Amino acid sequence: MAELTNAAEMANAVGIDPETFREGLRDSDFPWHEPPDDWTVETDSRQHEAMRTVLLVLLLKLREKENRT
């Protein structure tokens, strides 16, 4: 059976606010996600990789913002 993860788990694991992460996911407008479904995906799936990419972009933006202050 495949292991599942969700947006809150992923965000909390790297210290990002889960709502900020979900907002970034919604803004990405993935064709495989139907609102108001949860952001729960199989670990290592294409959907998981897409979510990880959004999370990485958010982390990079946060780091850039911190470096400017």
Buried (B, 14 or more C-beta within 10 A) or exposed (E): EEEEBBBBEBBEEEEBEBEEBBEBBEEEEBEEBEEEEEBEBEEEBEBBEBBBEBBEEBBEEBEEEEEEE
